[in-house]
Amino acid sequence: MALQRKGVLQGTFGATAEVAEQEQKPVEEPKADDQTVTHSEPEPEPEPEPEPEPEPEPEPEPEPEPEPEPEPEPEPEPEPEPEPEPEPEPEPEPEAETDDQDSDDVEATAYEWARTAVEVSYKLARRRPKAWGPVPVRLASDAKERLEARRARDHEALGVNFAETHYVNAALENIPDGLDDAIQMVEDYLDTLGLKAPTSVGTTGRVLKTTAAKMERLSRDMRTHAGYGKVGALQTAAVHRLLDALDRLDEGAIDLDKLQSKV
């Protein structure tokens, strides 16, 4: 028995000593070369994120209330028709002019060219003296006398210093341009003389250069188609025609107020 207890105690003390020795020994770390399989615990799976809650649908906007239809405007009342204006009384018709008045007006208008032609010649002689040039003039004695008397009469009545050339230019300028008309003018004048041959006086007058060119052309054509000696008769007929027209007008054959306002 004693031996058994001794053996038990030795066995116990021996085991205890071994445990003590093991505790005193340092624990060796595993070398890197040692391939040690280490079973790691599996990582826990992440919890799934919660799904976002859906946004609430926007509430529909309320539909606008329809605007009330405008009330129809009342139809305008028809305007009253205007009263018809009274018809104007017809104006009394002017008294009919007598035949004598009509004939006087027509006659004055028909001869007005003569007055205008003399006035224009007078004004152009004062304003444009260089536009005038010489021209041979041959007038019958009676035409020459009438011309001098007319110039003196107008000068005394109107106080305007007219010259004979103003009348001569006005007369020659109004001779028809056509040769046939000029020849007829000569024949009509010669018919008034009957069998009496006219005596003429030659001179040199001054007229507008345009008038002088016209007379040169007519003189040349008349010598060719009507014979010589007709140019003086044409000039005389033209002067008589001008003086006759001035005589037919009223006493103041030249409008002095009109003439002096434009000079």
Secondary structure in CASP SS format (residue, H / E / C, confidence):
PFRMAT SS
TARGET T0000
AUTHOR 0000-0000-0000
METHOD secondary structure of the structure
MODEL  1
M C 1.00
A H 1.00
L H 1.00
Q H 1.00
R H 1.00
K H 1.00
G H 1.00
V H 1.00
L H 1.00
Q H 1.00
G H 1.00
T H 1.00
F H 1.00
G H 1.00
A H 1.00
T H 1.00
A H 1.00
E H 1.00
V H 1.00
A H 1.00
E H 1.00
Q H 1.00
E H 1.00
Q H 1.00
K C 1.00
P C 1.00
V C 1.00
E C 1.00
E C 1.00
P C 1.00
K C 1.00
A C 1.00
D C 1.00
D C 1.00
Q C 1.00
T C 1.00
V C 1.00
T C 1.00
H C 1.00
S C 1.00
E C 1.00
P C 1.00
E C 1.00
P C 1.00
E C 1.00
P C 1.00
E C 1.00
P C 1.00
E C 1.00
P C 1.00
E C 1.00
P C 1.00
E C 1.00
P C 1.00
E C 1.00
P C 1.00
E C 1.00
P C 1.00
E C 1.00
P C 1.00
E C 1.00
P C 1.00
E C 1.00
P C 1.00
E C 1.00
P C 1.00
E C 1.00
P C 1.00
E C 1.00
P C 1.00
E C 1.00
P C 1.00
E C 1.00
P C 1.00
E C 1.00
P C 1.00
E C 1.00
P C 1.00
E C 1.00
P C 1.00
E C 1.00
P C 1.00
E C 1.00
P C 1.00
E C 1.00
P C 1.00
E C 1.00
P C 1.00
E C 1.00
P C 1.00
E C 1.00
P C 1.00
E C 1.00
P C 1.00
E C 1.00
A C 1.00
E C 1.00
T C 1.00
D H 1.00
D H 1.00
Q H 1.00
D H 1.00
S H 1.00
D H 1.00
D H 1.00
V H 1.00
E H 1.00
A H 1.00
T H 1.00
A H 1.00
Y C 1.00
E H 1.00
W H 1.00
A H 1.00
R H 1.00
T H 1.00
A H 1.00
V H 1.00
E H 1.00
V H 1.00
S H 1.00
Y H 1.00
K H 1.00
L H 1.00
A H 1.00
R H 1.00
R H 1.00
R C 1.00
P H 1.00
K H 1.00
A H 1.00
W E 1.00
G E 1.00
P E 1.00
V E 1.00
P E 1.00
V E 1.00
R E 1.00
L E 1.00
A E 1.00
S H 1.00
D H 1.00
A H 1.00
K H 1.00
E H 1.00
R H 1.00
L H 1.00
E H 1.00
A H 1.00
R H 1.00
R H 1.00
A H 1.00
R H 1.00
D H 1.00
H H 1.00
E H 1.00
A H 1.00
L H 1.00
G C 1.00
V C 1.00
N C 1.00
F C 1.00
A C 1.00
E H 1.00
T H 1.00
H H 1.00
Y H 1.00
V H 1.00
N H 1.00
A H 1.00
A H 1.00
L H 1.00
E H 1.00
N C 1.00
I C 1.00
P C 1.00
D C 1.00
G C 1.00
L H 1.00
D H 1.00
D H 1.00
A H 1.00
I H 1.00
Q H 1.00
M H 1.00
V H 1.00
E H 1.00
D H 1.00
Y H 1.00
L H 1.00
D H 1.00
T H 1.00
L H 1.00
G C 1.00
L C 1.00
K C 1.00
A C 1.00
P C 1.00
T C 1.00
S E 1.00
V E 1.00
G E 1.00
T E 1.00
T E 1.00
G E 1.00
R E 1.00
V E 1.00
L E 1.00
K H 1.00
T H 1.00
T H 1.00
A H 1.00
A H 1.00
K H 1.00
M H 1.00
E H 1.00
R H 1.00
L H 1.00
S H 1.00
R H 1.00
D H 1.00
M H 1.00
R H 1.00
T H 1.00
H H 1.00
A C 1.00
G C 1.00
Y C 1.00
G C 1.00
K C 1.00
V H 1.00
G H 1.00
A H 1.00
L H 1.00
Q H 1.00
T H 1.00
A H 1.00
A H 1.00
V H 1.00
H H 1.00
R H 1.00
L H 1.00
L H 1.00
D H 1.00
A H 1.00
L H 1.00
D H 1.00
R H 1.00
L C 1.00
D C 1.00
E C 1.00
G C 1.00
A C 1.00
I C 1.00
D C 1.00
L H 1.00
D H 1.00
K H 1.00
L H 1.00
Q H 1.00
S H 1.00
K H 1.00
V C 1.00
END
